[in-house]
Amino acid sequence: MFFAHPVAFLMGAVAIDGLPSTDLPEVAFAGRSNVGKSSLINAVTGRTHLARASTAPGRTREINFFVCDETLRLVDLPGYGFAKVSREAKNKFQNLGRAYLRGRPNLKRAYLLIDSRHGLKDVDLDAMEAFDLAAVSYQIILTKADKLSARDVAQVTAETQRKIAKRPAAFPRVLATSSEKGGGIPELRAEIVAACAA
């Protein structure tokens, strides 16, 4: 019911000194380019066009903030991976994401989105290292689970769970979701509310 309350785009930040104050709890969404971050944010909030999805990978080059009922913020971090931009530009917006992770005392949890059809890739391990180093609690969210059979979803969930078992900052529960069909979205909403209340 929480996400039935007003949710609005707050701002996009292109530099660390342009971030909003730390007065509200935040949860952040990170993942490879084209993993479905915008779609997941829209599904969680029950909106259609709150976060703008793009067919071109790597379009999110700033940190986007959405405020929910004036009590918590959802944060869309720049995607990583195969963005078709110069190395300099890529480093700039990925460093912005890392600086955000290190400097937000109000960040309650990060959600690392993994395409369930592909599982964890080397580039995702780099992101997990960044979370571990920043001592930021993060949870693996499998996206696009509707594209797989229930058996395959269970298999990739178990395999991902095994791979994060010894990660110091990894939250121990892997959640499979489908933005299109709504699978796992109520559970993710509950996780967000619980993390922000902690």
MIGU-746581 format. One record per atom (N, C-alpha, C): residue number from 1; atom name; x, y, z. Coordinates in Angstrom, 2 decimals. Example, Ala and Ser with C-alpha at 12.3 -4.5 7.8 and 13.67 -1.06 7.14 Angstrom:
<atoms>
- pos,site,u,v,w
- 1,N,13.19,-5.69,7.80
- 1,CA,12.30,-4.50,7.80
- 1,C,13.20,-3.30,7.80
- 2,N,12.85,-2.25,7.08
- 2,CA,13.67,-1.06,7.14
- 2,C,12.90,0.03,7.87
</atoms>
This chain:
<atoms>
- pos,site,u,v,w
- 1,N,0.81,-1.21,0.00
- 1,CA,0.00,0.00,0.00
- 1,C,0.85,1.26,0.00
- 2,N,2.08,1.15,0.51
- 2,CA,2.91,2.35,0.65
- 2,C,3.09,3.06,-0.69
- 3,N,3.33,2.30,-1.75
- 3,CA,3.63,2.93,-3.05
- 3,C,2.38,3.44,-3.77
- 4,N,1.22,3.31,-3.11
- 4,CA,0.01,3.97,-3.63
- 4,C,0.04,5.46,-3.31
- 5,N,0.93,5.85,-2.40
- 5,CA,1.10,7.27,-2.05
- 5,C,1.82,8.00,-3.18
- 6,N,1.82,9.33,-3.16
- 6,CA,2.46,10.08,-4.25
- 6,C,3.94,9.74,-4.42
- 7,N,4.34,9.54,-5.67
- 7,CA,5.74,9.30,-6.03
- 7,C,6.07,10.25,-7.18
- 8,N,7.20,10.94,-7.08
- 8,CA,7.52,11.92,-8.12
- 8,C,9.02,11.95,-8.38
- 9,N,9.40,12.29,-9.60
- 9,CA,10.80,12.55,-9.94
- 9,C,11.24,13.78,-9.17
- 10,N,12.36,13.68,-8.48
- 10,CA,12.86,14.81,-7.69
- 10,C,13.92,15.59,-8.47
- 11,N,14.96,14.89,-8.92
- 11,CA,16.05,15.57,-9.61
- 11,C,17.03,14.57,-10.19
- 12,N,17.86,15.04,-11.11
- 12,CA,18.99,14.28,-11.62
- 12,C,20.26,15.01,-11.25
- 13,N,21.24,14.29,-10.74
- 13,CA,22.49,14.91,-10.32
- 13,C,23.63,14.42,-11.20
- 14,N,24.45,15.34,-11.69
- 14,CA,25.59,14.96,-12.54
- 14,C,26.91,15.11,-11.80
- 15,N,26.86,15.60,-10.56
- 15,CA,28.07,15.74,-9.74
- 15,C,27.70,15.47,-8.29
- 16,N,28.67,15.00,-7.54
- 16,CA,28.41,14.60,-6.16
- 16,C,27.96,15.77,-5.29
- 17,N,28.42,16.98,-5.63
- 17,CA,28.01,18.13,-4.81
- 17,C,26.61,18.63,-5.17
- 18,N,25.96,17.98,-6.14
- 18,CA,24.61,18.37,-6.51
- 18,C,23.55,17.44,-5.94
- 19,N,23.95,16.53,-5.04
- 19,CA,22.99,15.58,-4.49
- 19,C,22.06,16.25,-3.48
- 20,N,20.85,15.73,-3.32
- 20,CA,19.96,16.29,-2.30
- 20,C,20.48,15.99,-0.90
- 21,N,19.90,16.61,0.10
- 21,CA,20.34,16.41,1.49
- 21,C,20.10,14.96,1.89
- 22,N,20.70,14.57,3.00
- 22,CA,20.60,13.18,3.47
- 22,C,19.51,13.02,4.53
- 23,N,18.46,13.83,4.43
- 23,CA,17.43,13.83,5.48
- 23,C,16.43,12.69,5.35
- 24,N,16.37,12.01,4.19
- 24,CA,15.43,10.90,4.01
- 24,C,16.20,9.61,3.72
- 25,N,15.67,8.46,4.17
- 25,CA,16.31,7.19,3.81
- 25,C,16.23,6.97,2.30
- 26,N,17.26,6.31,1.76
- 26,CA,17.32,6.05,0.32
- 26,C,17.62,4.58,0.05
- 27,N,17.08,4.07,-1.04
- 27,CA,17.51,2.79,-1.60
- 27,C,17.91,3.05,-3.04
- 28,N,18.97,2.38,-3.48
- 28,CA,19.51,2.64,-4.82
- 28,C,19.42,1.40,-5.69
- 29,N,19.22,1.64,-6.98
- 29,CA,19.14,0.56,-7.97
- 29,C,20.35,0.67,-8.90
- 30,N,21.09,-0.43,-9.02
- 30,CA,22.27,-0.45,-9.88
- 30,C,22.20,-1.68,-10.77
- 31,N,22.94,-1.64,-11.88
- 31,CA,22.97,-2.81,-12.75
- 31,C,23.56,-2.48,-14.10
- 32,N,23.82,-3.54,-14.87
- 32,CA,24.35,-3.37,-16.21
- 32,C,23.38,-2.56,-17.05
- 33,N,23.91,-1.93,-18.08
- 33,CA,23.07,-1.23,-19.04
- 33,C,22.04,-2.20,-19.62
- 34,N,20.81,-1.74,-19.71
- 34,CA,19.72,-2.52,-20.31
- 34,C,19.23,-3.69,-19.45
- 35,N,19.54,-3.68,-18.15
- 35,CA,19.10,-4.78,-17.29
- 35,C,17.65,-4.61,-16.85
- 36,N,17.11,-3.40,-17.05
- 36,CA,15.70,-3.17,-16.72
- 36,C,15.48,-2.35,-15.46
- 37,N,16.43,-1.46,-15.14
- 37,CA,16.29,-0.65,-13.92
- 37,C,15.07,0.26,-13.97
- 38,N,14.93,1.00,-15.06
- 38,CA,13.80,1.93,-15.17
- 38,C,12.47,1.18,-15.11
- 39,N,12.39,0.06,-15.80
- 39,CA,11.15,-0.73,-15.80
- 39,C,10.84,-1.23,-14.39
- 40,N,11.87,-1.64,-13.65
- 40,CA,11.64,-2.14,-12.30
- 40,C,11.17,-1.02,-11.37
- 41,N,11.79,0.15,-11.49
- 41,CA,11.36,1.30,-10.66
- 41,C,9.90,1.63,-10.98
- 42,N,9.55,1.62,-12.25
- 42,CA,8.15,1.88,-12.62
- 42,C,7.21,0.82,-12.05
- 43,N,7.63,-0.44,-12.09
- 43,CA,6.79,-1.52,-11.56
- 43,C,6.63,-1.41,-10.05
- 44,N,7.72,-1.11,-9.36
- 44,CA,7.67,-1.00,-7.89
- 44,C,6.72,0.13,-7.47
- 45,N,6.78,1.24,-8.19
- 45,CA,5.96,2.40,-7.81
- 45,C,4.57,2.35,-8.41
- 46,N,4.32,1.37,-9.29
- 46,CA,3.01,1.27,-9.91
- 46,C,2.75,2.38,-10.93
- 47,N,3.82,2.97,-11.43
- 47,CA,3.70,4.02,-12.46
- 47,C,4.16,3.47,-13.79
- 48,N,3.75,4.13,-14.85
- 48,CA,4.13,3.66,-16.18
- 48,C,5.35,4.39,-16.72
- 49,N,5.42,5.70,-16.48
- 49,CA,6.48,6.50,-17.11
- 49,C,7.27,7.33,-16.10
- 50,N,7.34,6.88,-14.84
- 50,CA,8.08,7.65,-13.84
- 50,C,9.57,7.68,-14.20
- 51,N,10.16,6.50,-14.34
- 51,CA,11.55,6.40,-14.78
- 51,C,11.53,6.13,-16.28
- 52,N,12.32,6.88,-17.01
- 52,CA,12.29,6.76,-18.47
- 52,C,13.20,5.63,-18.93
- 53,N,12.59,4.60,-19.49
- 53,CA,13.35,3.48,-20.03
- 53,C,13.82,3.84,-21.43
- 54,N,14.97,3.29,-21.83
- 54,CA,15.51,3.56,-23.15
- 54,C,15.91,2.25,-23.81
- 55,N,15.78,2.19,-25.12
- 55,CA,16.24,1.00,-25.84
- 55,C,17.75,1.08,-26.09
- 56,N,18.32,2.27,-25.95
- 56,CA,19.77,2.41,-26.14
- 56,C,20.47,2.20,-24.80
- 57,N,21.34,1.19,-24.68
- 57,CA,22.02,0.93,-23.42
- 57,C,22.86,2.12,-22.95
- 58,N,22.91,2.29,-21.64
- 58,CA,23.80,3.30,-21.07
- 58,C,23.32,4.73,-21.16
- 59,N,22.01,4.93,-21.26
- 59,CA,21.50,6.29,-21.39
- 59,C,21.47,7.05,-20.06
- 60,N,21.36,6.31,-18.94
- 60,CA,21.34,6.97,-17.64
- 60,C,22.76,7.36,-17.26
- 61,N,23.06,8.66,-17.36
- 61,CA,24.42,9.12,-17.08
- 61,C,24.45,10.08,-15.91
- 62,N,23.36,10.09,-15.15
- 62,CA,23.31,10.89,-13.95
- 62,C,22.62,10.05,-12.89
- 63,N,22.64,10.52,-11.66
- 63,CA,21.92,9.84,-10.59
- 63,C,20.54,10.47,-10.50
- 64,N,19.51,9.66,-10.73
- 64,CA,18.14,10.16,-10.70
- 64,C,17.47,9.81,-9.37
- 65,N,16.82,10.80,-8.78
- 65,CA,16.17,10.63,-7.49
- 65,C,14.65,10.75,-7.65
- 66,N,13.94,9.81,-7.02
- 66,CA,12.48,9.83,-6.99
- 66,C,12.06,9.83,-5.52
- 67,N,11.13,10.68,-5.16
- 67,CA,10.71,10.77,-3.76
- 67,C,9.33,10.14,-3.60
- 68,N,9.19,9.30,-2.57
- 68,CA,7.96,8.57,-2.32
- 68,C,7.31,9.10,-1.04
- 69,N,6.16,9.70,-1.18
- 69,CA,5.36,10.16,-0.05
- 69,C,6.16,11.05,0.91
- 70,N,7.19,11.72,0.39
- 70,CA,8.05,12.60,1.20
- 70,C,8.69,11.85,2.37
- 71,N,8.78,10.52,2.28
- 71,CA,9.36,9.76,3.39
- 71,C,10.57,8.90,2.99
- 72,N,10.73,8.58,1.71
- 72,CA,11.93,7.86,1.27
- 72,C,12.20,8.18,-0.20
- 73,N,13.44,7.92,-0.62
- 73,CA,13.82,8.17,-2.01
- 73,C,14.30,6.88,-2.67
- 74,N,13.91,6.72,-3.93
- 74,CA,14.46,5.68,-4.79
- 74,C,15.51,6.35,-5.66
- 75,N,16.64,5.69,-5.83
- 75,CA,17.76,6.29,-6.55
- 75,C,18.17,5.38,-7.70
- 76,N,18.18,5.93,-8.90
- 76,CA,18.54,5.20,-10.11
- 76,C,19.98,5.57,-10.47
- 77,N,20.91,4.62,-10.27
- 77,CA,22.32,4.88,-10.54
- 77,C,22.64,4.63,-12.02
- 78,N,23.69,5.28,-12.54
- 78,CA,24.08,5.05,-13.94
- 78,C,24.38,3.58,-14.19
- 79,N,23.93,3.07,-15.33
- 79,CA,24.22,1.69,-15.69
- 79,C,25.70,1.51,-16.01
- 80,N,26.15,0.28,-15.93
- 80,CA,27.54,0.00,-16.29
- 80,C,27.55,-1.09,-17.35
- 81,N,28.69,-1.27,-17.97
- 81,CA,28.78,-2.31,-19.00
- 81,C,29.03,-1.73,-20.37
- 82,N,28.10,-1.98,-21.31
- 82,CA,28.42,-1.72,-22.71
- 82,C,27.84,-0.41,-23.25
- 83,N,27.85,0.65,-22.45
- 83,CA,27.36,1.94,-22.95
- 83,C,28.24,2.42,-24.10
- 84,N,27.58,2.89,-25.17
- 84,CA,28.33,3.35,-26.34
- 84,C,28.74,4.81,-26.16
- 85,N,29.65,5.03,-25.23
- 85,CA,30.18,6.37,-24.98
- 85,C,31.69,6.24,-24.87
- 86,N,32.38,7.38,-24.85
- 86,CA,33.83,7.34,-24.74
- 86,C,34.23,6.79,-23.37
- 87,N,35.43,6.25,-23.29
- 87,CA,35.93,5.73,-22.01
- 87,C,35.92,6.81,-20.94
- 88,N,36.27,8.04,-21.33
- 88,CA,36.30,9.14,-20.37
- 88,C,34.91,9.42,-19.81
- 89,N,33.91,9.47,-20.69
- 89,CA,32.54,9.72,-20.24
- 89,C,32.03,8.57,-19.38
- 90,N,32.36,7.34,-19.79
- 90,CA,31.93,6.16,-19.04
- 90,C,32.51,6.19,-17.63
- 91,N,33.82,6.48,-17.54
- 91,CA,34.46,6.54,-16.23
- 91,C,33.84,7.63,-15.37
- 92,N,33.47,8.75,-16.01
- 92,CA,32.91,9.87,-15.26
- 92,C,31.61,9.48,-14.57
- 93,N,30.67,8.86,-15.34
- 93,CA,29.41,8.57,-14.67
- 93,C,29.46,7.32,-13.80
- 94,N,30.40,6.41,-14.06
- 94,CA,30.54,5.27,-13.15
- 94,C,31.22,5.69,-11.85
- 95,N,32.17,6.62,-11.94
- 95,CA,32.79,7.15,-10.73
- 95,C,31.79,7.94,-9.89
- 96,N,30.83,8.59,-10.57
- 96,CA,29.77,9.30,-9.86
- 96,C,28.96,8.32,-9.02
- 97,N,28.64,7.18,-9.60
- 97,CA,27.90,6.14,-8.86
- 97,C,28.69,5.64,-7.67
- 98,N,29.99,5.41,-7.85
- 98,CA,30.82,4.93,-6.73
- 98,C,30.92,5.97,-5.63
- 99,N,31.06,7.24,-6.02
- 99,CA,31.14,8.32,-5.02
- 99,C,29.84,8.41,-4.23
- 100,N,28.73,8.21,-4.92
- 100,CA,27.43,8.20,-4.23
- 100,C,27.42,7.10,-3.17
- 101,N,27.84,5.90,-3.52
- 101,CA,27.81,4.77,-2.59
- 101,C,28.66,5.04,-1.35
- 102,N,29.79,5.70,-1.53
- 102,CA,30.69,5.95,-0.41
- 102,C,30.20,7.07,0.49
- 103,N,29.41,8.00,-0.06
- 103,CA,29.15,9.22,0.68
- 103,C,27.72,9.43,1.17
- 104,N,26.90,8.38,1.22
- 104,CA,25.50,8.56,1.62
- 104,C,25.19,7.79,2.90
- 105,N,25.28,8.44,4.04
- 105,CA,24.98,7.75,5.30
- 105,C,23.52,7.31,5.41
- 106,N,22.65,7.91,4.61
- 106,CA,21.22,7.58,4.64
- 106,C,20.84,6.47,3.65
- 107,N,21.84,5.89,2.95
- 107,CA,21.58,4.80,2.00
- 107,C,21.34,3.52,2.79
- 108,N,20.12,3.01,2.74
- 108,CA,19.75,1.85,3.54
- 108,C,20.07,0.54,2.84
- 109,N,19.91,0.49,1.53
- 109,CA,20.26,-0.71,0.79
- 109,C,20.38,-0.37,-0.69
- 110,N,21.26,-1.11,-1.35
- 110,CA,21.34,-1.03,-2.81
- 110,C,20.79,-2.33,-3.37
- 111,N,20.14,-2.22,-4.52
- 111,CA,19.62,-3.39,-5.21
- 111,C,20.41,-3.55,-6.50
- 112,N,21.13,-4.66,-6.62
- 112,CA,21.93,-4.92,-7.81
- 112,C,21.12,-5.81,-8.74
- 113,N,20.73,-5.25,-9.88
- 113,CA,19.86,-5.96,-10.82
- 113,C,20.69,-6.82,-11.77
- 114,N,20.28,-8.06,-11.90
- 114,CA,20.95,-9.03,-12.76
- 114,C,19.91,-9.63,-13.69
- 115,N,20.18,-9.65,-14.99
- 115,CA,19.27,-10.27,-15.96
- 115,C,19.26,-11.78,-15.70
- 116,N,18.10,-12.30,-15.35
- 116,CA,18.01,-13.71,-14.97
- 116,C,18.42,-14.64,-16.11
- 117,N,18.33,-14.18,-17.36
- 117,CA,18.69,-15.02,-18.49
- 117,C,20.20,-15.19,-18.63
- 118,N,20.96,-14.29,-18.04
- 118,CA,22.42,-14.31,-18.21
- 118,C,23.18,-14.58,-16.91
- 119,N,22.54,-14.35,-15.76
- 119,CA,23.21,-14.57,-14.48
- 119,C,24.32,-13.55,-14.23
- 120,N,25.12,-13.81,-13.21
- 120,CA,26.20,-12.90,-12.85
- 120,C,27.32,-12.94,-13.89
- 121,N,27.74,-11.75,-14.33
- 121,CA,28.86,-11.62,-15.26
- 121,C,30.04,-10.99,-14.53
- 122,N,31.22,-11.02,-15.16
- 122,CA,32.41,-10.44,-14.53
- 122,C,32.20,-8.98,-14.17
- 123,N,31.51,-8.24,-15.04
- 123,CA,31.30,-6.82,-14.78
- 123,C,30.41,-6.62,-13.55
- 124,N,29.52,-7.58,-13.26
- 124,CA,28.70,-7.51,-12.06
- 124,C,29.56,-7.76,-10.81
- 125,N,30.56,-8.63,-10.95
- 125,CA,31.45,-8.89,-9.82
- 125,C,32.20,-7.62,-9.43
- 126,N,32.55,-6.80,-10.43
- 126,CA,33.20,-5.51,-10.14
- 126,C,32.27,-4.63,-9.32
- 127,N,30.98,-4.61,-9.67
- 127,CA,30.01,-3.82,-8.93
- 127,C,29.88,-4.34,-7.50
- 128,N,29.88,-5.66,-7.34
- 128,CA,29.79,-6.24,-6.00
- 128,C,31.01,-5.88,-5.16
- 129,N,32.18,-5.85,-5.81
- 129,CA,33.40,-5.42,-5.10
- 129,C,33.24,-3.99,-4.59
- 130,N,32.65,-3.13,-5.43
- 130,CA,32.45,-1.73,-5.04
- 130,C,31.52,-1.64,-3.83
- 131,N,30.44,-2.43,-3.84
- 131,CA,29.53,-2.45,-2.70
- 131,C,30.23,-2.96,-1.45
- 132,N,30.99,-4.05,-1.59
- 132,CA,31.68,-4.63,-0.44
- 132,C,32.68,-3.63,0.15
- 133,N,33.43,-2.95,-0.73
- 133,CA,34.42,-1.98,-0.27
- 133,C,33.77,-0.78,0.42
- 134,N,32.61,-0.38,-0.09
- 134,CA,31.90,0.76,0.50
- 134,C,31.08,0.35,1.72
- 135,N,31.07,-0.97,2.00
- 135,CA,30.29,-1.51,3.12
- 135,C,28.81,-1.13,3.01
- 136,N,28.30,-1.21,1.78
- 136,CA,26.88,-0.91,1.52
- 136,C,26.13,-2.23,1.39
- 137,N,25.11,-2.42,2.21
- 137,CA,24.27,-3.62,2.11
- 137,C,23.59,-3.64,0.74
- 138,N,23.74,-4.75,0.01
- 138,CA,23.11,-4.84,-1.30
- 138,C,22.42,-6.18,-1.47
- 139,N,21.34,-6.16,-2.24
- 139,CA,20.56,-7.36,-2.50
- 139,C,20.50,-7.60,-4.00
- 140,N,20.67,-8.85,-4.40
- 140,CA,20.60,-9.20,-5.82
- 140,C,19.13,-9.37,-6.22
- 141,N,18.74,-8.63,-7.27
- 141,CA,17.39,-8.74,-7.82
- 141,C,17.52,-9.28,-9.24
- 142,N,16.97,-10.44,-9.49
- 142,CA,16.96,-11.00,-10.84
- 142,C,15.80,-10.38,-11.61
- 143,N,16.07,-9.85,-12.79
- 143,CA,15.04,-9.22,-13.61
- 143,C,14.64,-10.15,-14.76
- 144,N,13.51,-9.81,-15.38
- 144,CA,13.04,-10.51,-16.58
- 144,C,12.83,-12.01,-16.35
- 145,N,12.39,-12.36,-15.13
- 145,CA,12.20,-13.77,-14.79
- 145,C,11.07,-14.41,-15.60
- 146,N,10.18,-13.59,-16.16
- 146,CA,9.09,-14.14,-16.97
- 146,C,9.59,-14.73,-18.29
- 147,N,10.84,-14.44,-18.65
- 147,CA,11.40,-14.97,-19.90
- 147,C,11.92,-16.39,-19.72
- 148,N,11.92,-16.89,-18.47
- 148,CA,12.44,-18.23,-18.18
- 148,C,11.33,-19.11,-17.62
- 149,N,11.56,-20.41,-17.66
- 149,CA,10.63,-21.35,-17.00
- 149,C,10.84,-21.24,-15.49
- 150,N,9.84,-21.68,-14.73
- 150,CA,9.94,-21.65,-13.27
- 150,C,11.15,-22.45,-12.79
- 151,N,11.43,-23.55,-13.47
- 151,CA,12.57,-24.39,-13.10
- 151,C,13.89,-23.64,-13.31
- 152,N,14.00,-22.96,-14.45
- 152,CA,15.23,-22.20,-14.74
- 152,C,15.40,-21.03,-13.78
- 153,N,14.29,-20.38,-13.41
- 153,CA,14.36,-19.28,-12.43
- 153,C,14.88,-19.80,-11.10
- 154,N,14.36,-20.94,-10.66
- 154,CA,14.81,-21.54,-9.40
- 154,C,16.30,-21.88,-9.47
- 155,N,16.73,-22.37,-10.64
- 155,CA,18.14,-22.75,-10.80
- 155,C,19.06,-21.54,-10.76
- 156,N,18.72,-20.47,-11.49
- 156,CA,19.58,-19.28,-11.51
- 156,C,19.54,-18.57,-10.15
- 157,N,18.42,-18.64,-9.46
- 157,CA,18.33,-18.05,-8.12
- 157,C,19.27,-18.78,-7.16
- 158,N,19.22,-20.12,-7.19
- 158,CA,20.08,-20.92,-6.30
- 158,C,21.56,-20.72,-6.63
- 159,N,21.87,-20.65,-7.91
- 159,CA,23.26,-20.46,-8.34
- 159,C,23.78,-19.09,-7.91
- 160,N,22.94,-18.07,-8.06
- 160,CA,23.33,-16.71,-7.65
- 160,C,23.51,-16.66,-6.14
- 161,N,22.60,-17.29,-5.42
- 161,CA,22.68,-17.36,-3.96
- 161,C,24.01,-17.96,-3.53
- 162,N,24.40,-19.03,-4.21
- 162,CA,25.67,-19.70,-3.88
- 162,C,26.86,-18.77,-4.13
- 163,N,26.81,-18.00,-5.22
- 163,CA,27.94,-17.14,-5.59
- 163,C,28.11,-15.94,-4.67
- 164,N,27.03,-15.53,-4.00
- 164,CA,27.16,-14.36,-3.11
- 164,C,27.33,-14.76,-1.64
- 165,N,27.34,-16.07,-1.37
- 165,CA,27.31,-16.54,0.01
- 165,C,28.43,-15.96,0.88
- 166,N,29.60,-15.75,0.29
- 166,CA,30.73,-15.27,1.10
- 166,C,31.01,-13.79,0.91
- 167,N,30.10,-13.10,0.25
- 167,CA,30.26,-11.66,0.05
- 167,C,29.88,-10.92,1.34
- 168,N,30.78,-10.08,1.87
- 168,CA,30.52,-9.48,3.18
- 168,C,29.31,-8.56,3.25
- 169,N,28.99,-7.84,2.17
- 169,CA,27.90,-6.88,2.24
- 169,C,26.62,-7.36,1.57
- 170,N,26.65,-8.58,1.02
- 170,CA,25.49,-9.08,0.28
- 170,C,24.37,-9.53,1.22
- 171,N,23.17,-9.02,0.96
- 171,CA,21.98,-9.46,1.69
- 171,C,21.71,-10.91,1.28
- 172,N,21.38,-11.80,2.22
- 172,CA,21.37,-13.23,1.89
- 172,C,20.22,-13.74,1.04
- 173,N,19.25,-12.90,0.68
- 173,CA,18.11,-13.38,-0.10
- 173,C,18.15,-12.82,-1.52
- 174,N,18.12,-13.70,-2.52
- 174,CA,18.05,-13.31,-3.93
- 174,C,16.57,-13.32,-4.33
- 175,N,16.13,-12.26,-5.00
- 175,CA,14.72,-12.13,-5.35
- 175,C,14.55,-12.09,-6.87
- 176,N,13.72,-12.97,-7.41
- 176,CA,13.44,-12.99,-8.84
- 176,C,12.19,-12.15,-9.13
- 177,N,12.27,-11.29,-10.14
- 177,CA,11.17,-10.38,-10.44
- 177,C,10.86,-10.35,-11.93
- 178,N,9.67,-9.86,-12.23
- 178,CA,9.28,-9.55,-13.61
- 178,C,8.53,-8.24,-13.60
- 179,N,9.13,-7.21,-14.19
- 179,CA,8.45,-5.92,-14.28
- 179,C,7.21,-6.02,-15.16
- 180,N,7.28,-6.89,-16.17
- 180,CA,6.19,-7.01,-17.13
- 180,C,4.98,-7.74,-16.55
- 181,N,5.25,-8.84,-15.83
- 181,CA,4.15,-9.67,-15.29
- 181,C,3.85,-9.37,-13.82
- 182,N,4.75,-8.63,-13.15
- 182,CA,4.51,-8.29,-11.74
- 182,C,5.05,-9.30,-10.75
- 183,N,5.69,-10.36,-11.22
- 183,CA,6.24,-11.36,-10.32
- 183,C,7.34,-10.79,-9.43
- 184,N,7.25,-11.06,-8.13
- 184,CA,8.28,-10.62,-7.18
- 184,C,8.20,-9.15,-6.79
- 185,N,7.32,-8.38,-7.43
- 185,CA,7.25,-6.94,-7.14
- 185,C,6.70,-6.67,-5.74
- 186,N,5.61,-7.33,-5.30
- 186,CA,5.15,-7.11,-3.92
- 186,C,6.23,-7.42,-2.87
- 187,N,7.00,-8.51,-3.13
- 187,CA,8.07,-8.88,-2.20
- 187,C,9.17,-7.81,-2.17
- 188,N,9.51,-7.26,-3.34
- 188,CA,10.52,-6.21,-3.40
- 188,C,10.03,-4.96,-2.69
- 189,N,8.77,-4.59,-2.89
- 189,CA,8.22,-3.43,-2.17
- 189,C,8.35,-3.62,-0.67
- 190,N,8.03,-4.82,-0.19
- 190,CA,8.13,-5.11,1.25
- 190,C,9.57,-5.00,1.73
- 191,N,10.52,-5.49,0.90
- 191,CA,11.95,-5.39,1.25
- 191,C,12.39,-3.93,1.39
- 192,N,11.93,-3.10,0.45
- 192,CA,12.30,-1.67,0.46
- 192,C,11.78,-0.98,1.73
- 193,N,10.51,-1.20,2.02
- 193,CA,9.91,-0.57,3.20
- 193,C,10.61,-1.04,4.47
- 194,N,10.90,-2.35,4.55
- 194,CA,11.57,-2.89,5.74
- 194,C,12.98,-2.33,5.88
- 195,N,13.71,-2.22,4.75
- 195,CA,15.08,-1.69,4.80
- 195,C,15.08,-0.24,5.27
- 196,N,14.12,0.55,4.82
- 196,CA,14.08,1.97,5.17
- 196,C,13.60,2.18,6.60
- 197,N,12.87,1.22,7.13
- 197,CA,12.37,1.35,8.51
- 197,C,13.42,0.92,9.52
- 198,N,14.44,0.20,9.05
- 198,CA,15.45,-0.33,9.96
- 198,C,16.34,0.77,10.53
</atoms>
